[in-house]
Amino acid sequence: MVEYDQVSPWWTATRRADVRPFLAARIAITRTIRAWFDEQGFAEVETGILQVSPGNEVHLHAPRTELTGADGERATRFLRTSPEFACKKLLAAGEAKIFEFARVFRDRERGDLHLPEFTMLEWYRADATYDAVMADCIVVIAHAAQATGIGRFSFRDRIADPFAEPELLTVAAAFERFADIDLLASVADGKGDRAGLAAAAKQRVRIADDDTWSDIFSKVLVEHIEPNLGQGRLTVLFEYPVPEAALARVKRSDPRVAERFEIYACGVELANGFGELTDAREQRLRFTQAMDEKQRRYGERYPLDEDFIDAVDAMPEASGVALGFDRLVMLASGALRIDQVVWTPPAGDA
């Protein structure tokens, strides 16, 4: 195992020697994945980092800046938390298969699995179901492992075989198995029954008086579900309840759940994908509700990107996924922390 020197500055020769094997793995993985997307007929795109809105999820926080025009007028802009809005505008414009290695930014995030600036690998398929990008994910993850020659992923004493057939598990089944909670009993008419979920979860997690349905859901997920996922093999967790749909469409055959999935290895979330919502009215409603909750909780809200909402109505049926590229490199290279697999640390880090 590589001994990691945290005392010397990151740019010293000894410190670079510690992480050089991980960076060599990053190079190999990047080349392999780019080649695979090229073989599949995807176009690699580069979308803008500065955005009118960084995204409209309650718990995502973005750095902001100010642009000054030639006339001296100032305008607030945000560093994106994802290239999603721009990529979906490209789908509306007629692009069919696109991917991007995107630099993204998130405030209030730092740790073994989090950096405030990191690389997100996102891709989208027009006229494809979300099963298609699920399958893509499994292939991409296996290609990363092949690129480094690693036989298994490991993290904090957990292991996963990236080449084994993945476990397919609905969110409802995971709550039943690992927390003994009938999750969908607390979901109706696109809303969560807070009292119902609180009663079911009170023996599992600590519930505060002001916790919402989503807060309780997240506590159970983090404390009881996620640690059990991706053990021995990858886990595809799918059919998220509608209150957690984000930008995914509701499943036609069961209006209690959405076409959303996440993929886990060794208890680590690697990817988050959707059968994409193409109803602009519904998207506006979800964003507005999320920003109302963000205002209540954090005292701030982000503007809506009206151009994006217009583009949602013009989008074809599509599926897409965001994969944490640095996390994938970490698992496929044997690194212990995410900061070991980036070329330079975020500004201010040693």
ABEGO torsion letter per residue (X at the ends): XBBBBAABBAABAAAAAAAAAAAAAAAAAAAAAAAAAAAAGBBBBBBBABBABAEBBAABBBBBBBBBBAAGBBBBBBBBABAAAAAAAAAAAGBABBBBBBBBBBBGBBEAABBABBBBBBBBBBGBBAAAAAAAAAAAAAAAAAAAGBABBBBGGBBBBAABBBBBBBAAAAAAAAAGBBAAAABBGGBBBAAAAAAAAAAABBBBAABBAAAAAAAAAAAAAAAABGBGBBBBBBGBBAAAAEABBBBAABAABBBBBBBBBGGBBABBBBBBBABAAAAAAAAAAAAAAAAAAAGBBBBBBAAAAAAAAABBBBBBBBBBAAAAAAAAAGBABAAAABABBBBGBX
